[in-house]
């Protein structure tokens, strides 16, 4: 098959055995790759009722047909499992160079089941996998682990690694990926799943290349889109994702002080323009990408003073900056750097800290009980709080739970201060002011992620209302499922080929695979994948009650600024859910109907 190697590697960590499984043309055309392959394996292998840390849970790393091809943004991979943060199916897209190394081993998917009896590292090559002793790297941070394994196995080896947070099963521990521009599977706590299996790291190297069915057609497609893509990403190339700080602040949608407000007086100190002017060192790019939206910056003070570090992305600036009422970009950079070393999701980390800060401010948590209580505006303590969370020390024992479980522990109305959906903290795109994201977050398979339904930023004074959001959410979710299965970067796909599934998307798949595939079939693939994800979680208890929004989003309108007065009342959400379920072909309680499942060919 063009675009695929046609093999998956199934590893049983308990008895340290492995086998190669075939991925045939039917499976490839039904689920495409990446996200679709991962969901298919989780659906097949993990029984309902299996906990995230149970040995019977599996974790799947998958690539797609465009991975390791000339397509821009095709160096990314995908991972999925049952999440310790949400309890449901969860998938995450990640950058770095590991996905290319995995594709070159000749395995389109790597599936881990069982659990090792002591720390291990995996070495994946074209001949299979070796399960190696990992005790020497257990306890190291992610950067140390990557360096150690690349030195041992050779410079062309790429590595996925967890940090102390994953070892200690912090609910939002992530997985870091090596590469010239490092990446991470940031959300959902999948690093803790690896930790529960005693897998410290996975190293991969190979030389198998991806066959392209119609290379001339692929070149023509890319040539026709390159100029427009470069123009539409020009600000990304200059400022990176922090370019969003000023724009979102200007619309009154920048979550501030645990989302009690959505304008931040200190926003200019966190802007992409300021970072570019004062701290920029160099641009960085994922392999083969002309956009180079990544940046390295100089840190002048704090934990990493004198070092050059990866610039914090917009989501990190929101969570550790404005949500914490912290306008010091250096403290955000230090905390973000510590998150990467410890292996922690910066979004859940920052939003959980903001929740804790409000609980301390309102007396729901007693500051005298902890060596380091969490305070709004105290940027200098953030890096230390991140480290305490990774090791579950002092207040870190509570923070490691995530905000939802932490609220249940505190009680006394703390749940009204949560900014999370399905157990996962919401990203930096307003659930109150961004009309598409109210329903989008509520129905997201992942919970509080902006990577299921995509944000749409219209003119500052424009309010699209709620009427058309059910149709948009379905369309956007199907598209993100396809993008994550190809597997492609959101920026290059959306800015180069459009934000929804169209014939330009289909032309990429046709050129690589040689299939006679049209837009309608690609749309059906996205619908199938999203329904499969939902079905996995429905079998674990997900229903209409989980498709909800935080109390504050439904009951406290934005208090001031350009978006003043916006919220999503429960009655409005219920109306949208009714329409959304009808379009999806789901029951009134949010379960895919039998005829929908049959129509999509889901077993």
C-alpha positions in Angstrom: 0.0 0.0 0.0 1.3 3.5 -0.8 1.4 5.7 2.2 1.6 2.7 4.6 3.9 -0.2 5.5 0.9 -2.3 6.5 2.1 -3.5 9.9 1.4 -2.8 13.5 3.6 -3.8 16.4 1.8 -5.3 19.4 3.9 -5.5 22.5 2.9 -7.3 25.7 4.9 -5.7 28.4 3.9 -8.2 31.1 5.7 -11.2 29.4 7.9 -9.1 27.1 6.7 -10.6 23.9 5.7 -9.0 20.7 4.1 -9.8 17.4 3.6 -8.0 14.1 -0.1 -7.5 13.0 -1.2 -6.8 9.5 -2.9 -3.5 8.6 -4.8 -4.2 5.4 -6.2 -1.9 2.8 -9.7 -2.1 4.2 -8.6 -0.9 7.7 -6.5 1.8 6.1 -9.4 3.1 4.0 -11.8 3.0 6.9 -9.7 4.7 9.5 -6.9 6.4 7.5 -4.1 6.2 10.1 -3.0 8.1 13.2 -6.1 8.9 15.3 -8.3 6.4 13.4 -5.8 3.6 13.8 -5.3 4.4 17.5 -9.1 4.5 18.2 -9.6 1.2 16.3 -7.0 -0.6 18.5 -8.3 0.9 21.7 -11.9 -0.1 20.7 -10.7 -3.7 19.9 -8.4 -4.3 22.8 -9.7 -2.4 25.9 -12.8 -3.8 27.6 -15.3 -1.4 29.2 -14.5 -0.9 32.8 -10.7 -1.1 32.3 -9.1 1.7 34.3 -6.4 4.0 32.8 -3.7 2.4 35.0 -4.9 -1.2 34.6 -2.4 -3.4 32.8 -5.2 -4.3 30.4 -5.4 -0.8 29.1 -3.4 -0.2 26.0 -1.6 2.8 24.6 -1.2 3.3 20.9 1.3 5.4 18.9 0.3 5.7 15.3 1.3 7.5 12.1 -0.6 8.3 9.0 -0.3 8.1 5.2 1.3 11.5 4.8 3.8 11.0 7.6 7.4 11.3 6.4 6.3 12.6 3.0 7.0 16.0 1.4 3.7 17.3 2.7 4.3 20.3 5.1 3.6 19.5 8.7 3.8 15.7 8.3 6.4 15.0 10.9 3.7 14.6 13.6 2.4 11.5 15.3 -0.6 10.5 17.3 -1.2 8.6 20.6 -4.3 7.4 22.3 -5.4 5.4 25.4 -7.9 5.6 28.2 -7.2 8.8 30.1 -6.5 9.0 33.8 -7.8 12.6 33.8 -11.1 12.0 32.1 -11.7 8.2 32.4 -12.7 8.1 28.7 -11.0 7.6 25.3 -8.3 10.2 24.8 -6.0 11.0 21.9 -3.2 13.5 21.4 -1.3 14.8 18.4 2.5 15.5 19.0 5.4 17.0 17.2 9.1 16.4 17.3 10.8 13.8 15.0 9.7 10.6 16.7 6.8 9.9 14.2 9.2 10.0 11.3 11.5 7.5 13.1 8.5 5.3 13.9 7.3 5.3 10.3 10.8 4.4 9.1 10.7 1.3 11.3 8.0 0.0 9.0 5.3 0.0 11.7 2.3 2.2 11.2 1.2 1.6 14.8 2.9 0.7 18.0 0.5 -0.9 20.6 1.6 -1.4 24.2 -0.4 -3.7 26.5 0.3 -5.2 29.9 2.8 -3.7 32.4 6.4 -4.4 33.0 7.4 -5.5 36.5 10.2 -2.9 36.6 11.3 0.2 34.7 12.0 -0.5 31.0 12.8 1.3 27.8 11.7 0.1 24.4 13.9 0.1 21.3 11.9 -0.2 18.1 13.6 -1.0 14.8 12.6 -2.6 11.5 13.1 -6.1 13.0 10.8 -5.5 15.9 11.3 -4.4 19.5 13.7 -4.9 22.3 12.5 -4.5 25.9 15.5 -3.1 27.8 16.3 -2.3 31.4 15.2 1.2 32.2 16.3 1.6 35.8 19.3 3.7 34.9 17.0 6.5 33.4 14.1 6.1 35.8 13.9 9.3 37.9 15.7 11.5 35.2 13.9 14.4 33.6 12.8 14.2 30.0 15.8 16.0 28.5 18.3 13.9 30.4 16.5 10.7 29.4 16.5 11.7 25.7 20.2 12.6 25.8 21.1 9.3 27.5 19.2 7.1 25.1 20.4 8.9 22.0 24.0 8.6 23.1 23.4 4.9 23.7 21.5 4.0 20.5 22.9 6.5 18.1 22.2 10.0 16.9 19.6 9.0 14.3 17.5 7.5 17.1 14.4 9.5 18.2 12.9 9.2 21.6 9.6 9.5 23.4 10.1 10.0 27.2 8.2 10.6 30.3 9.5 12.6 33.3 9.0 12.3 37.0 5.4 13.4 36.7 4.6 10.3 34.5 6.5 8.0 36.9 4.4 9.4 39.8 1.2 9.1 37.8 0.2 12.8 37.9 -3.2 12.9 36.2 -2.0 15.3 33.5 1.5 14.0 32.9 2.6 14.2 29.3 5.1 12.5 26.9 7.9 14.5 25.4 9.3 13.8 21.9 12.8 14.4 20.7 13.7 16.4 17.6 15.4 19.6 16.4 12.1 21.2 17.6 10.9 19.1 20.5 7.2 18.1 20.8 4.9 16.7 23.3 1.7 14.6 23.6 0.6 17.3 26.0 -2.9 16.5 27.2 -5.0 13.9 28.9 -2.3 12.4 31.2 -1.1 9.8 28.7 2.4 10.1 30.2 1.0 8.7 33.4 -0.4 5.7 31.5 3.2 5.0 30.3 4.4 5.4 33.9 1.8 2.9 35.1 3.3 0.4 32.7 6.8 1.2 33.9 7.8 2.4 30.4 10.2 5.3 30.8 10.9 5.8 27.1 10.6 4.5 23.6 13.4 4.8 21.1 13.0 4.3 17.4 15.2 4.2 14.3 14.8 2.7 10.8 15.3 3.4 7.1 12.1 2.2 5.5 10.7 5.0 3.3 7.1 5.8 2.5 5.9 5.1 -1.0 3.9 7.7 -2.8 1.5 6.6 -5.5 1.4 9.8 -7.6 4.5 11.9 -6.7 3.9 14.3 -9.6 0.3 14.9 -8.5 1.5 15.5 -4.9 4.0 18.1 -6.1 1.4 19.9 -8.1 -1.0 20.0 -5.2 1.8 21.4 -2.9 3.0 23.9 -5.5 -0.5 25.2 -6.0 -1.0 25.9 -2.2 2.4 27.0 -1.1 2.2 30.7 -1.7 -1.2 31.1 0.0 -0.1 29.0 2.9 3.1 31.0 3.4 1.1 34.3 3.3 -1.6 33.1 5.7 1.1 31.9 8.2 3.3 35.0 8.0 2.5 36.2 11.5 3.1 32.7 12.9 6.5 32.7 11.2 7.3 36.1 12.8 5.8 35.8 16.3 4.7 32.2 16.8 1.5 31.4 18.6 1.9 34.2 21.1 0.7 36.4 18.3 -2.7 35.4 19.6 -2.3 37.1 23.0 -3.0 40.6 21.7 -5.8 39.6 19.3 -7.7 37.6 21.9 -7.2 40.2 24.6 -8.5 42.8 22.1 -11.7 40.7 21.7 -12.2 40.4 25.5 -11.7 36.7 25.5 -8.4 36.1 27.4 -9.1 34.0 30.4 -7.9 35.9 33.5 -7.8 35.1 37.2 -9.2 31.6 36.8 -11.6 32.9 34.2 -13.4 35.3 36.6 -12.6 37.9 33.9 -11.6 37.7 30.2 -9.4 40.8 29.9 -6.0 41.1 31.5 -4.3 44.4 32.2 -0.9 42.8 32.0 -1.4 41.2 28.6 1.1 43.4 26.8 3.9 41.9 28.9 3.0 38.4 27.5 2.6 39.4 23.9 4.3 37.9 20.9 5.5 41.3 19.9 7.3 41.8 23.2 8.8 38.4 23.2 10.1 39.0 19.6 11.6 42.4 20.5 13.3 41.5 23.8 14.0 37.8 24.0 14.0 36.1 20.6 17.1 34.1 19.6 16.1 32.0 16.6 13.2 30.4 14.7 12.8 26.7 14.9 10.8 24.4 12.6 9.5 20.9 12.6 11.3 18.7 10.0 10.4 19.8 6.4 8.1 22.7 7.4 8.7 26.1 5.9 6.6 28.0 8.4 9.0 27.7 11.4 6.4 28.9 13.9 8.6 27.7 16.8 11.0 30.1 18.6 13.9 29.8 21.0 14.2 32.7 23.5 16.7 33.9 26.1 15.7 33.7 29.7 17.1 36.6 31.8 15.9 35.6 35.3 14.6 32.7 37.3 15.2 29.0 37.2 16.6 28.9 33.7 18.4 32.3 33.8 21.1 32.5 31.2 19.7 29.7 29.1 18.0 29.5 25.8 14.7 27.7 26.0 11.7 26.9 23.8 9.3 29.9 23.7 6.1 29.2 25.5 3.1 28.7 23.2 0.0 30.8 23.4 -1.9 28.1 25.5 1.0 28.1 28.0 1.0 31.9 28.2 -2.8 31.8 28.9 -2.6 29.1 31.5 0.5 30.2 33.5 0.1 33.9 32.6 -3.3 35.5 32.4 -5.2 32.7 34.2 -2.7 33.2 37.1 -3.0 37.0 36.8 0.7 36.9 36.1 2.1 39.3 33.5 5.8 38.3 33.8 6.8 36.4 30.6 10.1 35.2 32.2 8.2 33.4 35.0 5.9 31.8 32.5 9.0 30.7 30.5 10.6 29.2 33.6 7.5 27.4 34.6 7.0 26.1 31.0 10.6 24.9 30.9 10.1 23.0 34.2 6.9 21.5 32.8 8.8 20.1 29.9 11.6 18.6 32.0 9.1 17.1 34.5 6.7 15.9 31.8 3.6 18.0 32.5 0.8 19.4 30.4 1.2 23.2 30.7 -2.5 23.9 30.1 -3.9 21.6 32.9 -1.0 22.7 35.1 -1.7 26.4 34.8 -5.5 26.1 35.0 -5.3 23.8 38.0 -3.0 26.4 39.7 -5.5 29.1 38.9 -8.3 27.1 40.4 -6.1 26.5 43.5 -5.3 30.2 43.7 -8.9 31.1 43.8 -9.6 28.5 46.4 -6.8 30.0 48.6 -8.0 33.5 48.0 -11.6 32.6 49.0 -10.6 30.6 52.1 -11.5 27.2 50.8 -7.9 26.1 51.2 -5.9 27.0 54.3 -2.6 28.7 53.4 -1.1 27.7 56.7 -1.3 24.0 55.9 1.2 24.3 53.0 4.8 25.5 52.6 3.9 27.1 49.2 0.2 28.2 48.9 -0.8 29.3 45.4 -1.3 33.0 44.9 -2.5 35.0 42.0 0.2 37.3 40.6 3.1 35.3 42.2 5.0 34.3 39.0 8.2 33.7 40.9 6.8 30.6 42.6 5.4 28.9 39.5 8.5 26.8 38.6 8.8 25.4 42.1 5.0 24.6 42.2 5.4 22.7 38.9 8.3 20.7 40.4 6.3 19.9 43.6 3.4 18.7 41.4 5.6 16.3 39.5 6.9 14.8 42.7 3.5 15.1 44.6 5.1 17.1 47.4 3.3 19.5 49.8 0.5 21.3 47.8 1.7 19.3 44.8 -0.1 16.2 46.1 -3.4 18.1 45.6 -2.4 19.8 42.3 -1.4 16.4 40.8 -5.1 15.4 40.9 -6.2 18.1 38.4 -8.8 20.7 39.2 -11.9 18.5 39.0 -10.7 15.8 41.5 -9.1 18.6 43.6 -12.5 20.3 43.8 -14.1 17.1 44.9 -11.5 16.8 47.7 -12.1 20.4 48.8 -15.9 20.5 48.6 -17.8 23.5 50.0 -18.7 24.8 46.5 -15.3 24.5 45.0 -16.8 22.8 42.0 -18.2 26.2 40.9 -14.7 27.5 40.3 -13.6 24.7 38.0 -12.8 25.6 34.4 -12.9 22.1 32.9 -15.0 19.7 30.8 -15.1 15.9 31.2 -12.4 16.3 33.8 -9.9 18.1 31.6 -9.0 21.8 32.0 -10.2 24.1 29.1 -7.7 25.6 26.7 -7.1 29.3 26.0 -10.1 29.9 23.7 -13.1 31.2 25.6 -16.0 28.8 26.4 -18.2 31.8 27.2 -17.3 34.3 24.5 -16.4 32.0 21.6 -19.8 30.8 20.5 -18.6 27.7 18.5 -16.6 26.5 21.5 -19.4 26.4 24.0 -20.9 23.4 22.3 -17.5 22.3 20.9 -16.0 21.8 24.4 -19.2 20.2 25.7 -19.3 17.5 23.0 -15.5 17.1 22.6 -14.3 13.5 23.0 -11.3 14.9 24.8 -13.0 17.3 27.1 -11.6 20.9 27.3 -9.6 20.7 24.1 -9.7 23.2 21.2 -8.5 20.4 18.9 -11.9 18.7 18.4 -14.0 21.7 17.5 -11.8 24.5 16.2 -11.9 28.2 17.4 -13.3 30.7 14.9 -12.2 34.3 15.5 -14.4 36.8 13.7 -14.4 40.6 13.8 -14.1 41.9 17.3 -17.7 43.2 17.4 -19.2 40.2 15.7 -21.3 37.7 17.7 -22.4 34.7 15.5 -24.8 33.5 18.2 -25.7 29.9 18.8 -28.0 28.9 15.9 -25.5 27.5 13.5 -23.1 26.0 16.1 -24.4 22.4 16.1 -23.7 22.0 12.3 -20.3 23.7 12.7 -19.3 21.5 15.6 -20.1 18.3 13.6 -18.2 19.6 10.6 -15.2 20.7 12.6 -14.9 17.6 14.7 -15.1 15.4 11.6 -12.3 17.5 10.0 -10.0 17.3 13.0 -10.4 13.5 13.2 -9.3 13.3 9.5 -6.4 15.8 10.1 -5.2 13.8 13.1 -5.4 10.6 11.0 -3.5 11.8 8.0 -1.4 12.9 10.4 -0.9 16.7 9.8 -0.1 19.8 11.7 -3.2 22.0 12.2 -1.5 25.1 10.9 -0.2 23.8 7.6 -3.4 21.8 6.9 -5.9 24.6 7.8 -3.9 27.5 6.4 -2.8 25.7 3.3 -5.8 23.5 2.4 -8.8 24.9 4.3 -10.4 24.6 7.7 -12.9 21.9 6.7 -12.8 18.7 4.6 -12.7 19.6 0.9 -11.3 18.3 -2.3 -7.9 19.8 -1.6 -7.7 17.6 1.5 -8.9 14.6 -0.6 -6.3 15.5 -3.3 -3.5 15.0 -0.8 -4.8 11.6 0.2 -5.4 10.6 -3.4 -1.8 11.6 -4.4 -0.2 9.7 -1.6 -2.3 6.5 -1.5 -3.5 6.3 -5.1 -7.1 5.7 -3.9 -10.0 6.9 -5.9 -11.3 8.9 -2.9 -13.5 11.9 -3.0 -14.5 14.6 -0.4 -17.7 12.7 0.6 -15.7 9.5 1.5 -13.2 11.6 3.5 -16.0 13.2 5.4 -17.4 9.8 6.1 -14.0 8.7 7.5 -14.0 11.6 9.9 -17.5 10.9 11.0 -16.7 7.2 11.5 -13.6 8.0 13.6 -15.5 10.5 15.8 -18.4 8.1 16.3 -15.9 5.3 17.2 -14.3 7.5 19.8 -17.7 8.4 21.2 -18.7 4.7 21.2 -15.6 3.7 23.2 -16.5 6.3 25.9 -20.2 5.6 25.9 -19.3 2.0 26.7 -17.5 3.5 29.7 -20.5 5.5 30.9 -20.3 8.8 28.8 -23.7 10.4 28.1 -25.6 13.6 27.9 -24.7 14.5 31.5 -21.0 14.6 30.5 -21.7 17.0 27.6 -21.8 19.9 29.9 -19.9 23.1 30.7 -18.4 24.7 33.8 -20.8 26.4 36.2 -19.2 29.7 35.6 -19.6 29.5 31.8 -23.3 28.8 32.2 -24.1 31.1 35.1 -21.7 34.0 35.2 -21.6 36.2 32.1 -18.3 37.8 31.1 -18.2 40.8 33.5 -16.6 43.5 31.3 -14.7 44.2 28.1 -15.7 43.8 24.5 -17.4 40.5 25.1 -19.2 41.6 28.2 -22.4 39.7 28.9 -21.6 36.6 27.0 -22.2 33.1 28.5 -23.9 29.9 27.5 -26.9 29.2 29.8 -27.9 25.6 30.4 -31.1 26.1 28.4 -29.2 27.2 25.4 -26.7 24.4 25.7 -29.6 21.9 25.9 -31.1 23.2 22.7 -27.8 23.0 20.9 -27.3 19.4 22.2 -30.7 18.3 20.8 -29.8 19.6 17.4 -26.2 18.3 17.6 -27.4 14.8 18.5 -30.0 14.8 15.7 -27.3 15.8 13.1 -25.0 13.1 14.5 -27.6 10.4 14.5 -27.3 9.9 18.2 -30.0 9.3 20.8 -31.4 12.0 23.1 -28.9 10.9 25.8 -25.9 11.2 23.4 -25.3 7.6 22.3 -24.7 6.7 18.7 -27.8 5.0 17.4 -27.4 1.4 16.1 -28.3 2.5 12.6 -25.6 5.2 12.7 -23.0 2.7 13.8 -24.1 0.2 11.1 -24.1 2.9 8.4 -20.5 3.8 9.3 -19.4 0.2 9.4 -18.3 0.2 13.0 -18.3 -3.2 14.5 
